[in-house]
Amino acid sequence: MTIDASERDGLTRELGRLAVHRAAPDELAIFDDLAAEYFTDPQAALHPPNRDETLGFGLDLTLLTPYVLAVVAYVLPLLNDMVTEAAKEHGSALIGSWLGRLIRREPGPAAVRLSVEQARQVQAVAFEQARRAGLDDGRARLVADSIVGAVTVG
């Protein structure tokens, strides 16, 4: 089952916020502004002309939020596929609700949980996408771990 653009953007924003809370909590104060920039022009948000600079003291100003949103947008279809597989036993009408519960960690009947293998798969895909987006291994791992943590722990 596919999700519509509005629901996809909403879920991307929600899971992105949870992941940023884990990976870069200081960015939560500007998360909404960064998310708005990202959804307006994802490439410009990932590569702004003045933001990704190093100051004279070696202070790196690269913000993680746009990268988290880009990786979440890439991983969301994988999560959707995983939830779709689980829903085959319970009916496709539950997929949207289950995907929302997975991201929001809402309690309720038949709440979806990722298996360890599925969590590892999401982590691997998220890490690879973060590297493709331009993050170094350490920051890519941080982004991937924060997304998996947000989905599995809440």
C-alpha positions as CSV (number, residue, x, y, z in Angstrom):
1,M,0.0,0.0,0.0
2,T,1.2,3.5,-0.7
3,I,0.7,6.5,1.4
4,D,-0.3,9.9,0.0
5,A,2.1,12.8,-0.2
6,S,0.5,14.7,2.8
7,E,0.6,11.6,5.0
8,R,4.2,10.8,3.9
9,D,5.4,14.4,4.7
10,G,3.6,14.3,8.1
11,L,5.2,10.9,9.0
12,T,8.6,12.1,7.7
13,R,8.3,15.2,9.9
14,E,7.2,13.1,13.0
15,L,9.9,10.4,12.7
16,G,12.4,13.1,11.8
17,R,11.6,15.0,15.0
18,L,11.9,11.9,17.1
19,A,15.3,11.1,15.5
20,V,16.6,14.7,15.9
21,H,15.5,14.5,19.5
22,R,18.0,11.6,19.9
23,A,20.7,12.7,17.5
24,A,20.8,16.5,17.9
25,P,18.4,17.7,20.6
26,D,19.8,21.2,20.4
27,E,18.3,21.5,16.9
28,L,14.7,20.9,18.2
29,A,14.3,24.6,18.8
30,I,14.7,25.2,15.0
31,F,13.4,21.9,13.8
32,D,10.1,23.4,12.3
33,D,12.0,26.1,10.4
34,L,14.5,23.5,9.0
35,A,11.8,21.1,8.1
36,A,9.9,23.8,6.2
37,E,13.1,24.6,4.3
38,Y,13.6,20.9,3.6
39,F,10.1,20.3,2.3
40,T,10.3,23.4,0.1
41,D,13.6,22.4,-1.5
42,P,15.3,19.3,-0.1
43,Q,18.6,19.8,-2.1
44,A,18.9,23.4,-1.0
45,A,18.3,22.4,2.6
46,L,21.0,19.7,2.4
47,H,23.5,22.1,0.7
48,P,22.9,25.7,1.8
49,P,25.5,28.1,0.7
50,N,26.3,29.6,4.1
51,R,25.4,26.9,6.6
52,D,27.9,24.1,5.9
53,E,31.0,26.2,6.7
54,T,33.7,25.8,9.3
55,L,34.5,28.8,11.4
56,G,38.0,30.0,12.2
57,F,38.0,27.9,15.4
58,G,37.2,24.7,13.6
59,L,33.5,24.8,14.8
60,D,31.4,22.8,12.3
61,L,28.0,24.3,11.7
62,T,26.5,21.5,9.7
63,L,23.0,20.8,11.0
64,L,21.7,17.2,11.1
65,T,18.0,18.0,10.8
66,P,18.0,18.2,6.9
67,Y,20.0,15.0,6.7
68,V,17.7,13.2,9.1
69,L,14.7,14.3,7.1
70,A,16.3,13.2,3.8
71,V,17.2,9.8,5.3
72,V,13.7,9.4,6.9
73,A,12.1,10.2,3.6
74,Y,14.2,7.5,2.0
75,V,13.6,4.9,4.8
76,L,9.8,5.5,5.1
77,P,8.9,3.4,2.1
78,L,10.9,0.5,3.6
79,L,9.0,0.9,6.8
80,N,5.8,1.0,4.8
81,D,6.7,-2.3,3.1
82,M,7.5,-3.9,6.4
83,V,4.2,-2.8,7.9
84,T,2.4,-3.9,4.7
85,E,3.8,-7.4,5.1
86,A,2.6,-7.5,8.7
87,A,-0.8,-6.2,7.7
88,K,-1.4,-9.0,5.2
89,E,-2.5,-11.1,8.1
90,H,-4.8,-8.4,9.5
91,G,-6.1,-6.6,6.4
92,S,-4.7,-3.7,4.4
93,A,-7.1,-1.2,6.0
94,L,-4.8,-1.2,9.1
95,I,-1.6,-0.3,7.3
96,G,-1.8,3.5,7.6
97,S,-2.8,3.2,11.3
98,W,0.0,0.8,12.0
99,L,2.6,2.9,10.2
100,G,1.5,5.8,12.4
101,R,1.7,3.7,15.5
102,L,5.1,2.4,14.6
103,I,6.5,6.0,14.3
104,R,4.5,7.5,17.1
105,R,4.8,4.5,19.4
106,E,1.1,4.7,20.2
107,P,-0.3,2.0,22.3
108,G,-3.2,0.1,21.0
109,P,-4.3,-3.3,19.8
110,A,-2.0,-5.0,17.3
111,A,0.7,-2.3,17.6
112,V,3.5,-3.0,15.2
113,R,7.0,-3.7,16.4
114,L,10.1,-4.3,14.2
115,S,12.0,-7.5,14.5
116,V,15.7,-7.3,15.3
117,E,16.4,-8.3,11.7
118,Q,14.1,-5.6,10.4
119,A,15.6,-3.0,12.7
120,R,19.1,-3.9,11.4
121,Q,17.8,-3.6,7.8
122,V,16.4,-0.2,8.5
123,Q,19.7,0.9,10.2
124,A,21.8,-0.4,7.2
125,V,19.6,1.4,4.7
126,A,19.5,4.6,6.7
127,F,23.3,4.5,7.2
128,E,24.0,4.1,3.5
129,Q,21.5,6.9,2.6
130,A,23.1,9.2,5.1
131,R,26.5,8.5,3.6
132,R,25.1,9.2,0.1
133,A,23.7,12.5,1.4
134,G,27.2,13.6,2.4
135,L,27.6,12.7,6.1
136,D,30.8,11.1,7.3
137,D,30.6,7.6,8.8
138,G,30.3,8.8,12.4
139,R,27.4,11.3,11.7
140,A,25.8,8.8,9.3
141,R,25.8,6.2,12.1
142,L,24.4,8.7,14.5
143,V,21.5,9.5,12.1
144,A,20.8,5.8,11.3
145,D,20.9,4.8,15.0
146,S,18.6,7.7,15.9
147,I,16.0,6.7,13.3
148,V,16.1,3.1,14.4
149,G,15.9,4.1,18.0
150,A,12.9,6.4,17.3
151,V,11.1,3.6,15.6
152,T,11.9,0.8,18.0
153,V,11.9,2.6,21.3
154,G,9.9,5.8,20.6
